Amino acid sequence: MARVLVVDRSRATRDVVAELLGEHDAVAWATRDGAAAELRAAVAEGRPFDVVLLEGEPPPTAQEVRELGAQGGARVLVAAAPPDGAAIAARAGAADAVARPFTAAELGFRVARAAQVAPPAAADKRRTRKSDVLIGTGPWIKDLYDRVSMVAATEATVAIFGESGTGKELVARTIHTTSPRHAAPFVVVNCAAIPEALLEDELFGHVRGAFTDATRDRDGLLAAAHTGTLFLDEIGELPLPLQGKLLRVLQSQEFRRIGDDQDRRVDVRIITATNRDLEQLVAGGTFRQDLYYRINVFPLHLPPLRERPEDVPLLVQHFIGRYRERLGKPCDGISPAALARFQAYEFPGNVRELENKIHQAMVVAAGPVIEEADVALPLPAARASRGGRIDLARPFRELKQEAIDAFETQYLTELLREHQGNLAQAARAAGMDRKNLWALVERHGLDRAQFKKA
């Protein structure tokens, strides 16, 4: 049971939080002036708080967050209205942000996450990574939290649908870390990244002598996920013969290694994800209908970034906070003009592409904030020219790089679409070395899987 200290001017907030968290969390209240003393007293009594829910108005300073966190090692969450909450929390160095008005699912999830990574007050082995944060605002994220909270405590098979780069693995990991299986392994298998000839061995393993190079028994990833969660990414790419074997696992929790004459039992929860239309694949005969029904027990649909532009500022600030530490640079903000460039772009590669562009901009940035000149994104059509003429008010090098980036992105998109994501064919058609083409695709944040023919 987590102990939560609500630091707010209004005692009514404490009552709201207590009601939403229910009987499983102990909630106390303090003002900002008395918060540190309340935390110290709780430590002295041997009943320290796990989480501090700090009022976000006025915005807390980094020093205030550090001081509160130092009192018994409590994790600090900032409560603020979107879309500024995540940015306020990131600037202050808080563990997370909780959106006002509170909802039971989101509040419970954020508090549980913070309590899990608190210093060793409990024997809970769960350790949520800092990067595992679902970021967004508006109805879609609240609905997602509600559904994740609903399904995490069950054993239901979950199917996550969404374009490449929308965060399907992150949602799967969140379900795992908030489920009763949280202390067991979370094993990821990308069905599109492993050659078909090797995928069966990777999943199910083999016995010695099963084939020429099988010099010893080998357990597959299914066995590695025993008592935990197996996440099958790009399930639409799973070959038909393996679909039948996976169906058996789902039906009976049994499988057989290559070359073995004995079945093995496994206790595993399966979560799948795809960017393809599985119903279309079923109609085309490339995906088993019975397997589709088995995995589609509890579907989750993630919207593309272009349908939620209000989330771009939150994500930008989140990635700035992440790469600031990795790059060792003082860059911790973004200018309004640079942010406007990010908001004007549709990001066909979704959040993954946005992260790539923020990383790139921070490498280039010379000052404490990302400026518009640091952003390698095509200009909106209205700004790219003035009546068809080049904007001579801007530096030559900047205009040239934007034109190159725009051309490369368009060319690569058309090339990969033409060859359905096949890099070898695309490289031959372009007259390029495959490695150089791959590096260019990576630099522009494009995902080959989204171009594969449905």
ChimeraX attribute file (.defattr): number of C-alpha atoms within 10 A of each C-alpha:
attribute: neighborCount
match mode: 1-to-1
recipient: residues
	/A:1	11
	/A:2	19
	/A:3	19
	/A:4	26
	/A:5	26
	/A:6	27
	/A:7	26
	/A:8	21
	/A:9	15
	/A:10	13
	/A:11	14
	/A:12	11
	/A:13	16
	/A:14	21
	/A:15	15
	/A:16	14
	/A:17	23
	/A:18	18
	/A:19	13
	/A:20	17
	/A:21	22
	/A:22	13
	/A:23	10
	/A:24	11
	/A:25	18
	/A:26	16
	/A:27	21
	/A:28	18
	/A:29	22
	/A:30	20
	/A:31	17
	/A:32	17
	/A:33	11
	/A:34	11
	/A:35	21
	/A:36	20
	/A:37	14
	/A:38	20
	/A:39	24
	/A:40	18
	/A:41	15
	/A:42	15
	/A:43	15
	/A:44	11
	/A:45	8
	/A:46	9
	/A:47	14
	/A:48	22
	/A:49	26
	/A:50	28
	/A:51	27
	/A:52	28
	/A:53	23
	/A:54	28
	/A:55	21
	/A:56	23
	/A:57	14
	/A:58	8
	/A:59	17
	/A:60	19
	/A:61	15
	/A:62	15
	/A:63	11
	/A:64	16
	/A:65	21
	/A:66	16
	/A:67	12
	/A:68	21
	/A:69	21
	/A:70	15
	/A:71	20
	/A:72	21
	/A:73	20
	/A:74	24
	/A:75	28
	/A:76	28
	/A:77	25
	/A:78	29
	/A:79	27
	/A:80	24
	/A:81	17
	/A:82	20
	/A:83	17
	/A:84	17
	/A:85	22
	/A:86	28
	/A:87	22
	/A:88	26
	/A:89	28
	/A:90	22
	/A:91	18
	/A:92	19
	/A:93	20
	/A:94	23
	/A:95	20
	/A:96	24
	/A:97	27
	/A:98	26
	/A:99	23
	/A:100	14
	/A:101	10
	/A:102	18
	/A:103	18
	/A:104	17
	/A:105	19
	/A:106	21
	/A:107	21
	/A:108	20
	/A:109	20
	/A:110	21
	/A:111	25
	/A:112	18
	/A:113	24
	/A:114	21
	/A:115	26
	/A:116	24
	/A:117	20
	/A:118	18
	/A:119	12
	/A:120	10
	/A:121	15
	/A:122	12
	/A:123	7
	/A:124	13
	/A:125	12
	/A:126	16
	/A:127	15
	/A:128	17
	/A:129	11
	/A:130	10
	/A:131	10
	/A:132	15
	/A:133	16
	/A:134	15
	/A:135	15
	/A:136	21
	/A:137	21
	/A:138	13
	/A:139	8
	/A:140	14
	/A:141	17
	/A:142	18
	/A:143	13
	/A:144	18
	/A:145	22
	/A:146	16
	/A:147	16
	/A:148	24
	/A:149	20
	/A:150	12
	/A:151	16
	/A:152	20
	/A:153	14
	/A:154	12
	/A:155	13
	/A:156	16
	/A:157	17
	/A:158	24
	/A:159	25
	/A:160	23
	/A:161	22
	/A:162	18
	/A:163	22
	/A:164	24
	/A:165	23
	/A:166	21
	/A:167	22
	/A:168	24
	/A:169	19
	/A:170	14
	/A:171	22
	/A:172	26
	/A:173	22
	/A:174	22
	/A:175	25
	/A:176	25
	/A:177	24
	/A:178	21
	/A:179	19
	/A:180	15
	/A:181	20
	/A:182	22
	/A:183	16
	/A:184	18
	/A:185	17
	/A:186	21
	/A:187	18
	/A:188	19
	/A:189	19
	/A:190	15
	/A:191	20
	/A:192	17
	/A:193	12
	/A:194	14
	/A:195	10
	/A:196	14
	/A:197	9
	/A:198	10
	/A:199	20
	/A:200	21
	/A:201	16
	/A:202	17
	/A:203	21
	/A:204	21
	/A:205	22
	/A:206	23
	/A:207	18
	/A:208	15
	/A:209	14
	/A:210	15
	/A:211	11
	/A:212	7
	/A:213	8
	/A:214	14
	/A:215	12
	/A:216	10
	/A:217	16
	/A:218	17
	/A:219	15
	/A:220	18
	/A:221	18
	/A:222	25
	/A:223	22
	/A:224	19
	/A:225	21
	/A:226	18
	/A:227	18
	/A:228	24
	/A:229	27
	/A:230	26
	/A:231	26
	/A:232	22
	/A:233	24
	/A:234	22
	/A:235	24
	/A:236	24
	/A:237	22
	/A:238	21
	/A:239	17
	/A:240	14
	/A:241	10
	/A:242	15
	/A:243	20
	/A:244	15
	/A:245	17
	/A:246	21
	/A:247	19
	/A:248	15
	/A:249	19
	/A:250	18
	/A:251	11
	/A:252	11
	/A:253	15
	/A:254	16
	/A:255	22
	/A:256	18
	/A:257	22
	/A:258	20
	/A:259	15
	/A:260	15
	/A:261	9
	/A:262	9
	/A:263	10
	/A:264	12
	/A:265	14
	/A:266	18
	/A:267	16
	/A:268	23
	/A:269	22
	/A:270	23
	/A:271	26
	/A:272	24
	/A:273	26
	/A:274	22
	/A:275	22
	/A:276	21
	/A:277	12
	/A:278	20
	/A:279	13
	/A:280	12
	/A:281	17
	/A:282	16
	/A:283	11
	/A:284	11
	/A:285	11
	/A:286	17
	/A:287	22
	/A:288	20
	/A:289	14
	/A:290	12
	/A:291	18
	/A:292	19
	/A:293	9
	/A:294	18
	/A:295	21
	/A:296	17
	/A:297	12
	/A:298	15
	/A:299	14
	/A:300	18
	/A:301	15
	/A:302	17
	/A:303	16
	/A:304	20
	/A:305	22
	/A:306	18
	/A:307	9
	/A:308	14
	/A:309	18
	/A:310	16
	/A:311	20
	/A:312	24
	/A:313	19
	/A:314	21
	/A:315	20
	/A:316	23
	/A:317	22
	/A:318	21
	/A:319	20
	/A:320	23
	/A:321	18
	/A:322	17
	/A:323	19
	/A:324	17
	/A:325	12
	/A:326	9
	/A:327	12
	/A:328	8
	/A:329	15
	/A:330	14
	/A:331	20
	/A:332	20
	/A:333	20
	/A:334	22
	/A:335	12
	/A:336	12
	/A:337	14
	/A:338	18
	/A:339	19
	/A:340	14
	/A:341	16
	/A:342	24
	/A:343	17
	/A:344	15
	/A:345	17
	/A:346	15
	/A:347	21
	/A:348	20
	/A:349	23
	/A:350	21
	/A:351	22
	/A:352	18
	/A:353	21
	/A:354	24
	/A:355	21
	/A:356	17
	/A:357	23
	/A:358	24
	/A:359	21
	/A:360	17
	/A:361	23
	/A:362	27
	/A:363	16
	/A:364	15
	/A:365	20
	/A:366	14
	/A:367	13
	/A:368	14
	/A:369	18
	/A:370	25
	/A:371	20
	/A:372	20
	/A:373	18
	/A:374	19
	/A:375	24
	/A:376	22
	/A:377	23
	/A:378	21
	/A:379	18
	/A:380	11
	/A:381	8
	/A:382	9
	/A:383	11
	/A:384	16
	/A:385	13
	/A:386	11
	/A:387	9
	/A:388	8
	/A:389	8
	/A:390	13
	/A:391	14
	/A:392	10
	/A:393	6
	/A:394	10
	/A:395	10
	/A:396	11
	/A:397	10
	/A:398	15
	/A:399	18
	/A:400	11
	/A:401	14
	/A:402	18
	/A:403	17
	/A:404	14
	/A:405	17
	/A:406	16
	/A:407	13
	/A:408	15
	/A:409	20
	/A:410	11
	/A:411	13
	/A:412	18
	/A:413	19
	/A:414	14
	/A:415	20
	/A:416	23
	/A:417	17
	/A:418	16
	/A:419	18
	/A:420	18
	/A:421	19
	/A:422	16
	/A:423	18
	/A:424	16
	/A:425	16
	/A:426	22
	/A:427	19
	/A:428	12
	/A:429	12
	/A:430	14
	/A:431	10
	/A:432	13
	/A:433	12
	/A:434	16
	/A:435	12
	/A:436	11
	/A:437	19
	/A:438	16
	/A:439	11
	/A:440	15
	/A:441	19
	/A:442	14
	/A:443	15
	/A:444	22
	/A:445	22
	/A:446	25
	/A:447	21
	/A:448	20
	/A:449	20
	/A:450	20
	/A:451	19
	/A:452	17
	/A:453	11
	/A:454	15
